[in-house]
Amino acid sequence: QVQLVESGGGLVQAGGSLSLSCAASGSIFTINAMRWYRQAPGKQRELVAAITWGGRTNYADSVKGRFTISRDNAKNTVFLQMNSLKPEDTAVYYCNADINKGDYWGQGTQVTVSS
């Protein structure tokens, strides 16, 4: 069984930084991509950033230049460094991964940016 465990998040003032991490554990044979999504109250879940296991990345336009996704292949972990945070970044952030041809989600972690 595969699990994704997120850590990080919390409360920060606008302009500040936070870092999220997501570690995959269990019977892992292949990981094709890992992603971060977010969902703000009353809004649909949206893709924030993604990274393939080969290192190719893509970002939502709203976070380009402020967020950086990276990964540690040896530890099956993906990170999201968030800088210059804005109140509109407030949301529950979810880790998502394509593992063993399956789709897995983390439990979510709250990020709150105060103005």
Contacts in CASP RR format, 6 or more apart in sequence:
PFRMAT RR
TARGET T0000
AUTHOR 0000-0000-0000
METHOD contacts of the structure
MODEL  1
QVQLVESGGGLVQAGGSLSLSCAASGSIFTINAMRWYRQAPGKQRELVAA
ITWGGRTNYADSVKGRFTISRDNAKNTVFLQMNSLKPEDTAVYYCNADIN
KGDYWGQGTQVTVSS
1 26 0 8 1.000
1 27 0 8 1.000
2 24 0 8 1.000
2 25 0 8 1.000
2 26 0 8 1.000
2 27 0 8 1.000
2 28 0 8 1.000
2 99 0 8 1.000
2 100 0 8 1.000
2 104 0 8 1.000
3 24 0 8 1.000
3 25 0 8 1.000
3 26 0 8 1.000
3 104 0 8 1.000
3 106 0 8 1.000
4 22 0 8 1.000
4 23 0 8 1.000
4 24 0 8 1.000
4 95 0 8 1.000
4 96 0 8 1.000
4 97 0 8 1.000
4 104 0 8 1.000
4 105 0 8 1.000
4 106 0 8 1.000
4 107 0 8 1.000
5 22 0 8 1.000
5 23 0 8 1.000
5 25 0 8 1.000
5 106 0 8 1.000
5 107 0 8 1.000
6 20 0 8 1.000
6 21 0 8 1.000
6 22 0 8 1.000
6 93 0 8 1.000
6 94 0 8 1.000
6 95 0 8 1.000
6 106 0 8 1.000
6 107 0 8 1.000
6 108 0 8 1.000
6 109 0 8 1.000
7 20 0 8 1.000
7 21 0 8 1.000
7 22 0 8 1.000
7 23 0 8 1.000
7 109 0 8 1.000
8 18 0 8 1.000
8 19 0 8 1.000
8 20 0 8 1.000
8 21 0 8 1.000
8 109 0 8 1.000
9 18 0 8 1.000
9 19 0 8 1.000
9 20 0 8 1.000
9 93 0 8 1.000
9 109 0 8 1.000
9 110 0 8 1.000
9 111 0 8 1.000
10 18 0 8 1.000
10 109 0 8 1.000
10 110 0 8 1.000
10 111 0 8 1.000
10 112 0 8 1.000
11 112 0 8 1.000
11 113 0 8 1.000
11 114 0 8 1.000
12 18 0 8 1.000
12 85 0 8 1.000
12 111 0 8 1.000
12 112 0 8 1.000
12 113 0 8 1.000
12 114 0 8 1.000
13 113 0 8 1.000
13 114 0 8 1.000
14 85 0 8 1.000
14 86 0 8 1.000
14 87 0 8 1.000
14 113 0 8 1.000
14 114 0 8 1.000
14 115 0 8 1.000
15 83 0 8 1.000
15 84 0 8 1.000
15 85 0 8 1.000
15 86 0 8 1.000
15 113 0 8 1.000
16 83 0 8 1.000
16 84 0 8 1.000
16 85 0 8 1.000
16 113 0 8 1.000
17 81 0 8 1.000
17 82 0 8 1.000
17 83 0 8 1.000
17 84 0 8 1.000
17 85 0 8 1.000
18 82 0 8 1.000
18 85 0 8 1.000
18 111 0 8 1.000
19 79 0 8 1.000
19 80 0 8 1.000
19 81 0 8 1.000
19 82 0 8 1.000
20 36 0 8 1.000
20 79 0 8 1.000
20 80 0 8 1.000
20 82 0 8 1.000
20 93 0 8 1.000
20 95 0 8 1.000
20 109 0 8 1.000
20 111 0 8 1.000
21 77 0 8 1.000
21 78 0 8 1.000
21 79 0 8 1.000
21 80 0 8 1.000
22 34 0 8 1.000
22 36 0 8 1.000
22 77 0 8 1.000
22 78 0 8 1.000
22 79 0 8 1.000
22 95 0 8 1.000
22 97 0 8 1.000
22 106 0 8 1.000
23 75 0 8 1.000
23 76 0 8 1.000
23 77 0 8 1.000
24 31 0 8 1.000
24 34 0 8 1.000
24 76 0 8 1.000
24 77 0 8 1.000
24 97 0 8 1.000
24 99 0 8 1.000
24 104 0 8 1.000
25 76 0 8 1.000
27 100 0 8 1.000
28 76 0 8 1.000
28 99 0 8 1.000
28 100 0 8 1.000
29 100 0 8 1.000
30 99 0 8 1.000
30 100 0 8 1.000
30 101 0 8 1.000
31 53 0 8 1.000
31 76 0 8 1.000
31 97 0 8 1.000
31 98 0 8 1.000
31 99 0 8 1.000
32 52 0 8 1.000
32 53 0 8 1.000
32 98 0 8 1.000
32 99 0 8 1.000
33 50 0 8 1.000
33 51 0 8 1.000
33 52 0 8 1.000
33 53 0 8 1.000
33 97 0 8 1.000
33 98 0 8 1.000
34 50 0 8 1.000
34 51 0 8 1.000
34 53 0 8 1.000
34 71 0 8 1.000
34 78 0 8 1.000
34 95 0 8 1.000
34 96 0 8 1.000
34 97 0 8 1.000
34 98 0 8 1.000
35 47 0 8 1.000
35 48 0 8 1.000
35 49 0 8 1.000
35 50 0 8 1.000
35 51 0 8 1.000
35 95 0 8 1.000
35 96 0 8 1.000
35 97 0 8 1.000
36 47 0 8 1.000
36 48 0 8 1.000
36 49 0 8 1.000
36 50 0 8 1.000
36 69 0 8 1.000
36 78 0 8 1.000
36 80 0 8 1.000
36 93 0 8 1.000
36 94 0 8 1.000
36 95 0 8 1.000
36 96 0 8 1.000
37 45 0 8 1.000
37 46 0 8 1.000
37 47 0 8 1.000
37 48 0 8 1.000
37 93 0 8 1.000
37 94 0 8 1.000
37 96 0 8 1.000
38 45 0 8 1.000
38 46 0 8 1.000
38 48 0 8 1.000
38 89 0 8 1.000
38 91 0 8 1.000
38 92 0 8 1.000
38 93 0 8 1.000
38 94 0 8 1.000
38 111 0 8 1.000
39 45 0 8 1.000
39 46 0 8 1.000
39 91 0 8 1.000
39 92 0 8 1.000
39 94 0 8 1.000
40 88 0 8 1.000
40 90 0 8 1.000
40 91 0 8 1.000
40 92 0 8 1.000
43 91 0 8 1.000
45 94 0 8 1.000
46 60 0 8 1.000
47 60 0 8 1.000
48 59 0 8 1.000
48 60 0 8 1.000
48 63 0 8 1.000
48 67 0 8 1.000
48 80 0 8 1.000
48 93 0 8 1.000
49 57 0 8 1.000
49 58 0 8 1.000
49 59 0 8 1.000
49 60 0 8 1.000
49 63 0 8 1.000
49 67 0 8 1.000
49 68 0 8 1.000
49 69 0 8 1.000
49 80 0 8 1.000
50 57 0 8 1.000
50 58 0 8 1.000
50 69 0 8 1.000
51 57 0 8 1.000
51 69 0 8 1.000
51 70 0 8 1.000
51 71 0 8 1.000
51 78 0 8 1.000
53 71 0 8 1.000
53 73 0 8 1.000
55 71 0 8 1.000
57 69 0 8 1.000
59 65 0 8 1.000
59 67 0 8 1.000
59 69 0 8 1.000
62 88 0 8 1.000
63 82 0 8 1.000
63 89 0 8 1.000
66 82 0 8 1.000
66 83 0 8 1.000
66 84 0 8 1.000
66 85 0 8 1.000
67 80 0 8 1.000
67 81 0 8 1.000
67 82 0 8 1.000
67 83 0 8 1.000
68 80 0 8 1.000
68 81 0 8 1.000
68 83 0 8 1.000
69 78 0 8 1.000
69 79 0 8 1.000
69 80 0 8 1.000
69 81 0 8 1.000
70 78 0 8 1.000
70 79 0 8 1.000
70 81 0 8 1.000
71 77 0 8 1.000
71 78 0 8 1.000
71 79 0 8 1.000
72 78 0 8 1.000
72 79 0 8 1.000
78 95 0 8 1.000
78 97 0 8 1.000
80 93 0 8 1.000
82 89 0 8 1.000
82 111 0 8 1.000
85 111 0 8 1.000
85 113 0 8 1.000
86 113 0 8 1.000
87 113 0 8 1.000
87 114 0 8 1.000
87 115 0 8 1.000
88 113 0 8 1.000
89 111 0 8 1.000
89 113 0 8 1.000
90 111 0 8 1.000
90 112 0 8 1.000
90 113 0 8 1.000
91 110 0 8 1.000
91 111 0 8 1.000
92 108 0 8 1.000
92 109 0 8 1.000
92 110 0 8 1.000
92 111 0 8 1.000
93 108 0 8 1.000
93 109 0 8 1.000
93 110 0 8 1.000
93 111 0 8 1.000
94 105 0 8 1.000
94 106 0 8 1.000
94 107 0 8 1.000
94 108 0 8 1.000
94 109 0 8 1.000
95 105 0 8 1.000
95 106 0 8 1.000
95 108 0 8 1.000
96 103 0 8 1.000
96 104 0 8 1.000
96 105 0 8 1.000
96 106 0 8 1.000
97 103 0 8 1.000
97 104 0 8 1.000
END
